[in-house]
Amino acid sequence: MRTTRKGGSYVLESSPFFKILSTPAIAILLLLLVVPLIIILSKAFIGSEGSLTLSRVITLLKSEYTWRVVRFTFLQAFISTVVSVLIALPGAYIIANYRFKGKRLIKAISVIPFVLPSILVVLGFVIFYGNSGLINQLLMKLFNLEEGPIKILYTFGAVILAHAFYNFPIALGLISSFWEQLPISYNHAAMTLGAKKGSVFRTVTLPRLIPPILSAATLIFLFCFSSFVILLVLGGGPKFTTMEVEIYRRARMSLDLEGAATFSLISIFLTLIIVAIYIWTQRLVAHQEEIELLNEKNLEKSLKTIWGKIGVALYTLFAAFFVLGPLGAIIYNSFTYTPSRSGQTVFTLRWYKQLFNIESTSSSMMGVALSAIILSLIIASVTTIVSLIFTTMLSAKLRNDKIKGSLATELFAMLPMAVSSVIIGLGYYLIASRLQLGNIGSRILVILAHVVIVSPFILRSILPEYRKVSFTYSQASFTLGANVARTFWLVELPLLRSALITGGAFAFAISLGEINATLVLADSSLVTIPIVMYRLIGSYNFAGAAALGSVLIVLCAIIFFLTELAKKRSN
């Protein structure tokens, strides 16, 4: 056993252990992703007589409706991205350059989109910004109005606002973390030459921020391009149909599986282009970081002027109101009831009593909510365990492999990000329709779909930390007589405990709130928390949906509280 240098660190050579360890994981993940895609291809390209045909693809490409859907998908994603980045830039500036009391709050907000299920975004917006939402109720009381002045639901503005709410923290976190690394010496040099602050920002700082801004914008564009439930509910009709919504409608409403499969191919092709652009922007960021980290880092300053303090306070309040307001509205609405006779809102626990079958209810969805909670916890637990095992095996290979093999394996591992969860769900739905599986089989397929969806996110949590682990630990273990396998289990894995805990928490939270693939795949007998919430919203039982949504919020909060506690104990 020996080590060789690779990019400033060392890699293990001539050890079959990591290949043996990772081969089952690669094979299974390949099977879980490729088999559904092959079935989708067969639906798109194979005719009724079993012959190869391009007629479906050609017909779809010639359709004006297809291109209208594609254009609208790009339009809403582009505008959502621009709005998200514009909202994030002021926050990134103050986080990177100043010390203030609300800084931790804004940084905490930047984590929310990674763990917040999209169905909660939808519910929060309906309750907060809806025609009878909290904001309209407050404005009606303040100004003695007969009806709420805000009419935003089921409009294009609602889609953009929801996407901005969901995605601006991503840009906030990515841009501010890079901005904090920028050396201030360039700015001092420019000001020494007579440049004013505005000119320094425009000519010195902004050009160096272009790579992280492009990277954040591309990632947000990818998320908005593949957005599903926000468009499905808040879009309010065919006018705001995107490619993912069209795939769902054709597959589950029109039962046009061939059309849904053909639309999926177009979506995959376009998404792969976006992912390629994202990888390119990531390389730009990495190259820029190599340049910047050679210099002195930016130093935080205290706020001195009153206008600066007011500006920071206003942005902190805006971020808290914009992000936490809809979540607070969900929790508030779950404890209120407005009798039709009095019209006054009263505090109540009736929705939680119905949720946990303590009190009878006429709603069939409220009656199955408890079983949905249990099933969701089981699915999320199994998904987390399985995906953690697979991604840890992959991470071991990627960290110890040669550059070319590592890059190819890493690109494969990230491939599920290029295939939307709606399309993954469609693939497993086609498998289920062919095999005629029962309840247990359909639940297994949901777990497999979730494993495919969460694996890239876990990999991004584990692999960077694994690569930071110094090879000197392994060399010391070899010197003491341990082999590669024993070193991996007893030395390297314990050092990854915090990363494994973080990755597991993200996997659990994502699986718990996953609705896109589950909604496409699930039948009437398979109900999870997001599915029940979606159906409660569809039946206008917002109070019941709010109670179940509050349970989901509490579960996610408990997960990350326990995660932080476990990470502190492991350090």
LOPA-128821 format. One record per residue (C-alpha): residue number from 1; chain; x, y, z. Coordinates in steps of 0.05 Angstrom, whole numbers, plus 5000, padded with zeros to 4 digits. Layout:
<rs>
   num   cadena   east   north     up
   NUM        A      X       Y      Z
...
</rs>
This chain:
<rs>
   num   cadena   east   north     up
     1        A   5000    5000   5000
     2        A   5027    5068   4982
     3        A   5003    5140   4971
     4        A   5012    5188   4914
     5        A   5001    5263   4910
     6        A   4938    5290   4876
     7        A   4924    5364   4875
     8        A   4960    5381   4940
     9        A   4936    5319   4979
    10        A   4949    5245   4978
    11        A   4909    5186   4950
    12        A   4914    5112   4963
    13        A   4938    5068   4906
    14        A   4932    4994   4889
    15        A   4877    4980   4940
    16        A   4817    4940   4916
    17        A   4780    4954   4981
    18        A   4747    5019   4958
    19        A   4727    4989   4891
    20        A   4696    4929   4926
    21        A   4662    4975   4976
    22        A   4632    5022   4925
    23        A   4614    4974   4868
    24        A   4548    4950   4900
    25        A   4528    5022   4915
    26        A   4543    5045   4843
    27        A   4506    4984   4814
    28        A   4444    4994   4857
    29        A   4440    5069   4846
    30        A   4450    5058   4772
    31        A   4394    5008   4772
    32        A   4348    5054   4813
    33        A   4358    5112   4765
    34        A   4370    5080   4697
    35        A   4314    5028   4698
    36        A   4258    5081   4706
    37        A   4290    5123   4651
    38        A   4294    5064   4604
    39        A   4221    5050   4615
    40        A   4205    5123   4600
    41        A   4246    5117   4536
    42        A   4208    5055   4516
    43        A   4142    5092   4524
    44        A   4168    5150   4482
    45        A   4202    5112   4425
    46        A   4168    5044   4420
    47        A   4101    5040   4383
    48        A   4041    4997   4398
    49        A   4068    4941   4354
    50        A   4135    4941   4388
    51        A   4173    4977   4332
    52        A   4219    5037   4342
    53        A   4185    5103   4324
    54        A   4201    5177   4328
    55        A   4130    5198   4312
    56        A   4112    5217   4384
    57        A   4174    5261   4392
    58        A   4165    5294   4324
    59        A   4091    5307   4337
    60        A   4106    5338   4404
    61        A   4162    5381   4376
    62        A   4115    5407   4321
    63        A   4061    5425   4370
    64        A   4054    5500   4386
    65        A   4026    5480   4454
    66        A   4092    5445   4471
    67        A   4133    5506   4456
    68        A   4085    5551   4494
    69        A   4095    5507   4555
    70        A   4171    5507   4545
    71        A   4172    5583   4537
    72        A   4131    5594   4600
    73        A   4175    5545   4639
    74        A   4237    5585   4620
    75        A   4202    5652   4631
    76        A   4178    5638   4702
    77        A   4245    5607   4720
    78        A   4284    5666   4693
    79        A   4241    5719   4727
    80        A   4240    5679   4792
    81        A   4316    5674   4790
    82        A   4326    5749   4777
    83        A   4279    5768   4834
    84        A   4312    5718   4882
    85        A   4382    5744   4867
    86        A   4362    5817   4872
    87        A   4330    5805   4940
    88        A   4391    5766   4964
    89        A   4446    5816   4943
    90        A   4433    5869   4998
    91        A   4432    5814   5050
    92        A   4496    5783   5023
    93        A   4530    5851   5027
    94        A   4513    5865   5099
    95        A   4529    5793   5122
    96        A   4597    5795   5088
    97        A   4617    5864   5111
    98        A   4585    5879   5179
    99        A   4574    5853   5249
   100        A   4504    5862   5276
   101        A   4456    5827   5323
   102        A   4409    5798   5270
   103        A   4465    5765   5231
   104        A   4452    5695   5259
   105        A   4379    5701   5243
   106        A   4392    5718   5170
   107        A   4443    5662   5164
   108        A   4393    5613   5195
   109        A   4342    5635   5143
   110        A   4390    5617   5087
   111        A   4386    5543   5108
   112        A   4309    5539   5107
   113        A   4299    5524   5032
   114        A   4342    5461   5038
   115        A   4296    5431   5090
   116        A   4229    5465   5077
   117        A   4180    5421   5037
   118        A   4149    5457   4978
   119        A   4079    5439   5002
   120        A   4092    5482   5064
   121        A   4110    5540   5018
   122        A   4044    5532   4982
   123        A   4003    5527   5046
   124        A   4040    5585   5079
   125        A   4026    5630   5019
   126        A   3953    5612   5016
   127        A   3943    5626   5090
   128        A   3988    5688   5092
   129        A   3975    5722   5025
   130        A   3908    5691   5006
   131        A   3843    5729   4996
   132        A   3823    5711   5067
   133        A   3895    5707   5091
   134        A   3926    5740   5152
   135        A   3952    5801   5115
   136        A   3884    5816   5084
   137        A   3849    5805   5150
   138        A   3897    5854   5184
   139        A   3888    5906   5129
   140        A   3813    5899   5131
   141        A   3812    5912   5206
   142        A   3861    5970   5203
   143        A   3827    6007   5146
   144        A   3756    5982   5157
   145        A   3752    5948   5088
   146        A   3698    5901   5066
   147        A   3746    5855   5028
   148        A   3820    5844   5026
   149        A   3859    5889   4979
   150        A   3912    5837   4961
   151        A   3889    5791   4904
   152        A   3952    5753   4888
   153        A   3934    5679   4892
   154        A   3929    5639   4827
   155        A   3968    5693   4789
   156        A   4036    5696   4757
   157        A   4058    5742   4813
   158        A   4041    5688   4865
   159        A   4087    5639   4829
   160        A   4145    5688   4826
   161        A   4135    5709   4899
   162        A   4133    5637   4923
   163        A   4195    5619   4883
   164        A   4231    5681   4910
   165        A   4211    5662   4982
   166        A   4236    5591   4971
   167        A   4301    5608   4934
   168        A   4328    5676   4954
   169        A   4360    5647   5017
   170        A   4401    5601   4971
   171        A   4431    5660   4935
   172        A   4439    5696   5002
   173        A   4480    5639   5031
   174        A   4523    5624   4970
   175        A   4540    5696   4952
   176        A   4553    5719   5024
   177        A   4598    5660   5040
   178        A   4641    5677   4979
   179        A   4638    5752   4992
   180        A   4666    5742   5062
   181        A   4729    5712   5031
   182        A   4743    5771   4986
   183        A   4807    5809   5006
   184        A   4796    5881   5024
   185        A   4865    5902   4999
   186        A   4839    5912   4928
   187        A   4785    5960   4953
   188        A   4837    5999   4994
   189        A   4882    6005   4933
   190        A   4824    6032   4891
   191        A   4805    6083   4944
   192        A   4877    6105   4951
   193        A   4875    6121   4876
   194        A   4814    6166   4888
   195        A   4756    6119   4872
   196        A   4692    6128   4912
   197        A   4654    6071   4946
   198        A   4603    6063   4890
   199        A   4658    6062   4838
   200        A   4698    6012   4879
   201        A   4639    5965   4884
   202        A   4622    5971   4809
   203        A   4693    5963   4783
   204        A   4729    5921   4835
   205        A   4681    5881   4879
   206        A   4624    5865   4830
   207        A   4669    5833   4776
   208        A   4698    5786   4829
   209        A   4627    5768   4851
   210        A   4603    5749   4782
   211        A   4623    5674   4789
   212        A   4584    5662   4854
   213        A   4525    5703   4829
   214        A   4523    5662   4765
   215        A   4530    5597   4804
   216        A   4474    5616   4852
   217        A   4430    5640   4795
   218        A   4440    5576   4755
   219        A   4423    5532   4815
   220        A   4360    5573   4829
   221        A   4341    5571   4756
   222        A   4348    5495   4758
   223        A   4302    5491   4819
   224        A   4250    5538   4789
   225        A   4254    5503   4721
   226        A   4237    5437   4756
   227        A   4186    5468   4804
   228        A   4122    5428   4809
   229        A   4074    5435   4867
   230        A   4081    5511   4871
   231        A   4059    5516   4798
   232        A   4007    5461   4806
   233        A   3971    5496   4864
   234        A   3988    5570   4860
   235        A   3987    5573   4784
   236        A   3913    5558   4787
   237        A   3902    5533   4716
   238        A   3928    5513   4647
   239        A   3952    5584   4633
   240        A   4011    5574   4681
   241        A   4030    5503   4661
   242        A   4103    5484   4662
   243        A   4136    5421   4635
   244        A   4134    5385   4703
   245        A   4060    5401   4712
   246        A   4045    5378   4641
   247        A   4081    5312   4653
   248        A   4038    5301   4716
   249        A   3973    5319   4682
   250        A   3986    5274   4622
   251        A   4007    5215   4666
   252        A   3956    5218   4722
   253        A   3897    5258   4695
   254        A   3895    5245   4621
   255        A   3927    5176   4627
   256        A   3970    5194   4567
   257        A   4032    5157   4590
   258        A   4066    5160   4522
   259        A   4056    5235   4519
   260        A   4082    5243   4590
   261        A   4143    5201   4574
   262        A   4158    5242   4511
   263        A   4151    5307   4549
   264        A   4199    5278   4601
   265        A   4252    5268   4548
   266        A   4249    5341   4528
   267        A   4252    5362   4601
   268        A   4313    5317   4615
   269        A   4349    5345   4554
   270        A   4338    5417   4575
   271        A   4355    5403   4648
   272        A   4421    5370   4629
   273        A   4440    5434   4593
   274        A   4425    5474   4656
   275        A   4464    5425   4699
   276        A   4524    5431   4651
   277        A   4521    5507   4658
   278        A   4517    5499   4734
   279        A   4579    5454   4735
   280        A   4615    5506   4692
   281        A   4597    5562   4741
   282        A   4620    5519   4799
   283        A   4688    5513   4766
   284        A   4690    5589   4758
   285        A   4676    5596   4832
   286        A   4730    5545   4850
   287        A   4780    5581   4805
   288        A   4762    5649   4835
   289        A   4769    5620   4906
   290        A   4839    5596   4891
   291        A   4858    5666   4870
   292        A   4824    5702   4928
   293        A   4847    5656   4984
   294        A   4919    5674   4969
   295        A   4903    5743   4995
   296        A   4880    5773   5061
   297        A   4806    5760   5076
   298        A   4754    5813   5082
   299        A   4744    5839   5153
   300        A   4676    5852   5184
   301        A   4662    5923   5207
   302        A   4615    5950   5260
   303        A   4557    5992   5236
   304        A   4572    6065   5252
   305        A   4522    6109   5215
   306        A   4449    6113   5236
   307        A   4427    6101   5164
   308        A   4468    6038   5160
   309        A   4437    6012   5224
   310        A   4367    6028   5198
   311        A   4382    5994   5132
   312        A   4407    5931   5165
   313        A   4348    5930   5213
   314        A   4298    5938   5156
   315        A   4330    5882   5116
   316        A   4331    5836   5177
   317        A   4258    5851   5190
   318        A   4241    5841   5117
   319        A   4277    5773   5114
   320        A   4245    5750   5178
   321        A   4176    5773   5156
   322        A   4182    5747   5085
   323        A   4207    5678   5104
   324        A   4181    5666   5174
   325        A   4114    5702   5164
   326        A   4081    5646   5122
   327        A   4109    5593   5170
   328        A   4082    5631   5230
   329        A   4015    5637   5194
   330        A   4012    5562   5187
   331        A   4023    5551   5261
   332        A   3974    5607   5280
   333        A   3920    5581   5234
   334        A   3926    5511   5263
   335        A   3902    5537   5331
   336        A   3844    5580   5308
   337        A   3772    5570   5289
   338        A   3721    5620   5264
   339        A   3649    5600   5277
   340        A   3603    5623   5221
   341        A   3553    5654   5270
   342        A   3598    5699   5311
   343        A   3651    5711   5258
   344        A   3702    5719   5314
   345        A   3766    5677   5314
   346        A   3774    5633   5375
   347        A   3831    5591   5401
   348        A   3820    5516   5392
   349        A   3855    5448   5391
   350        A   3800    5415   5349
   351        A   3844    5408   5287
   352        A   3898    5371   5326
   353        A   3846    5328   5360
   354        A   3818    5309   5292
   355        A   3889    5298   5266
   356        A   3905    5248   5321
   357        A   3836    5215   5319
   358        A   3817    5242   5388
   359        A   3756    5276   5359
   360        A   3713    5251   5302
   361        A   3715    5286   5235
   362        A   3676    5286   5171
   363        A   3739    5295   5130
   364        A   3767    5230   5103
   365        A   3836    5261   5096
   366        A   3838    5284   5169
   367        A   3818    5213   5188
   368        A   3881    5183   5155
   369        A   3929    5238   5177
   370        A   3956    5198   5236
   371        A   3972    5138   5192
   372        A   4003    5186   5141
   373        A   4050    5213   5196
   374        A   4071    5143   5216
   375        A   4081    5121   5144
   376        A   4121    5184   5128
   377        A   4167    5172   5187
   378        A   4179    5100   5167
   379        A   4193    5118   5094
   380        A   4240    5175   5115
   381        A   4277    5130   5164
   382        A   4289    5074   5114
   383        A   4307    5124   5060
   384        A   4358    5157   5105
   385        A   4392    5092   5126
   386        A   4396    5063   5056
   387        A   4419    5128   5023
   388        A   4471    5141   5077
   389        A   4501    5072   5066
   390        A   4504    5082   4990
   391        A   4532    5152   4991
   392        A   4585    5136   5044
   393        A   4610    5079   4999
   394        A   4611    5127   4940
   395        A   4646    5181   4980
   396        A   4701    5132   5000
   397        A   4714    5115   4927
   398        A   4712    5188   4904
   399        A   4760    5211   4958
   400        A   4810    5156   4944
   401        A   4803    5147   4869
   402        A   4844    5175   4812
   403        A   4822    5241   4782
   404        A   4788    5215   4718
   405        A   4752    5159   4752
   406        A   4732    5204   4809
   407        A   4703    5256   4762
   408        A   4662    5205   4723
   409        A   4635    5173   4786
   410        A   4618    5240   4817
   411        A   4581    5263   4755
   412        A   4541    5198   4756
   413        A   4525    5207   4830
   414        A   4499    5278   4817
   415        A   4458    5255   4756
   416        A   4392    5251   4796
   417        A   4396    5328   4802
   418        A   4390    5331   4726
   419        A   4327    5289   4727
   420        A   4268    5322   4762
   421        A   4233    5284   4817
   422        A   4168    5286   4777
   423        A   4203    5246   4721
   424        A   4233    5198   4772
   425        A   4163    5188   4800
   426        A   4136    5177   4730
   427        A   4188    5123   4717
   428        A   4169    5086   4781
   429        A   4095    5095   4766
   430        A   4106    5060   4699
   431        A   4142    5004   4736
   432        A   4084    4998   4785
   433        A   4032    4996   4728
   434        A   4070    4940   4694
   435        A   4083    4897   4755
   436        A   4015    4908   4788
   437        A   4046    4914   4857
   438        A   4005    4915   4920
   439        A   4009    4964   4979
   440        A   4076    4938   5004
   441        A   4106    4940   4934
   442        A   4083    5011   4922
   443        A   4113    5034   4988
   444        A   4180    5002   4969
   445        A   4179    5039   4903
   446        A   4167    5105   4939
   447        A   4227    5090   4984
   448        A   4270    5074   4923
   449        A   4249    5138   4889
   450        A   4266    5178   4952
   451        A   4334    5144   4956
   452        A   4350    5168   4885
   453        A   4325    5239   4901
   454        A   4363    5249   4967
   455        A   4429    5215   4950
   456        A   4461    5275   4914
   457        A   4445    5320   4974
   458        A   4477    5271   5023
   459        A   4537    5264   4978
   460        A   4547    5340   4978
   461        A   4546    5337   5054
   462        A   4595    5279   5063
   463        A   4645    5284   5006
   464        A   4672    5354   5019
   465        A   4685    5337   5092
   466        A   4715    5270   5073
   467        A   4764    5304   5027
   468        A   4785    5350   5083
   469        A   4807    5290   5126
   470        A   4883    5288   5124
   471        A   4915    5226   5095
   472        A   4965    5228   5153
   473        A   4912    5194   5196
   474        A   4909    5136   5148
   475        A   4985    5133   5142
   476        A   4991    5131   5218
   477        A   4941    5074   5220
   478        A   4980    5035   5167
   479        A   5044    5046   5207
   480        A   5011    5014   5267
   481        A   4994    4952   5225
   482        A   4921    4964   5206
   483        A   4899    4948   5135
   484        A   4857    4993   5090
   485        A   4790    4963   5112
   486        A   4805    4969   5186
   487        A   4831    5040   5176
   488        A   4766    5059   5140
   489        A   4720    5031   5194
   490        A   4759    5052   5256
   491        A   4794    5117   5234
   492        A   4761    5151   5175
   493        A   4687    5137   5190
   494        A   4691    5165   5262
   495        A   4721    5229   5234
   496        A   4661    5236   5188
   497        A   4609    5230   5244
   498        A   4587    5303   5239
   499        A   4581    5300   5163
   500        A   4542    5235   5167
   501        A   4494    5265   5218
   502        A   4484    5327   5176
   503        A   4473    5287   5112
   504        A   4425    5240   5148
   505        A   4385    5299   5175
   506        A   4378    5330   5106
   507        A   4358    5263   5077
   508        A   4305    5252   5130
   509        A   4276    5322   5123
   510        A   4275    5319   5046
   511        A   4243    5250   5046
   512        A   4192    5271   5099
   513        A   4169    5330   5057
   514        A   4178    5300   4987
   515        A   4115    5308   4945
   516        A   4134    5312   4872
   517        A   4153    5239   4858
   518        A   4105    5213   4912
   519        A   4045    5249   4882
   520        A   4059    5220   4813
   521        A   4073    5150   4841
   522        A   4023    5144   4898
   523        A   3954    5113   4891
   524        A   3894    5127   4936
   525        A   3917    5077   4989
   526        A   3987    5108   4997
   527        A   3984    5172   5038
   528        A   4042    5211   5066
   529        A   4042    5278   5103
   530        A   4052    5320   5039
   531        A   4000    5281   5001
   532        A   3947    5291   5056
   533        A   3965    5365   5060
   534        A   3958    5372   4984
   535        A   3889    5340   4986
   536        A   3867    5381   5046
   537        A   3888    5445   5009
   538        A   3850    5421   4948
   539        A   3787    5412   4990
   540        A   3797    5482   5022
   541        A   3808    5452   5091
   542        A   3865    5500   5106
   543        A   3859    5494   5182
   544        A   3868    5418   5179
   545        A   3926    5427   5129
   546        A   3957    5479   5176
   547        A   3953    5430   5235
   548        A   3988    5376   5195
   549        A   4037    5427   5167
   550        A   4054    5449   5238
   551        A   4069    5376   5256
   552        A   4115    5374   5196
   553        A   4150    5438   5218
   554        A   4159    5411   5289
   555        A   4186    5345   5262
   556        A   4237    5381   5219
   557        A   4256    5427   5277
   558        A   4266    5366   5324
   559        A   4309    5331   5271
   560        A   4356    5390   5265
   561        A   4357    5404   5340
   562        A   4378    5332   5353
   563        A   4427    5337   5295
   564        A   4462    5397   5325
   565        A   4462    5363   5394
   566        A   4493    5300   5365
   567        A   4545    5340   5326
   568        A   4566    5377   5390
   569        A   4574    5312   5427
   570        A   4615    5282   5370
   571        A   4663    5341   5367
</rs>
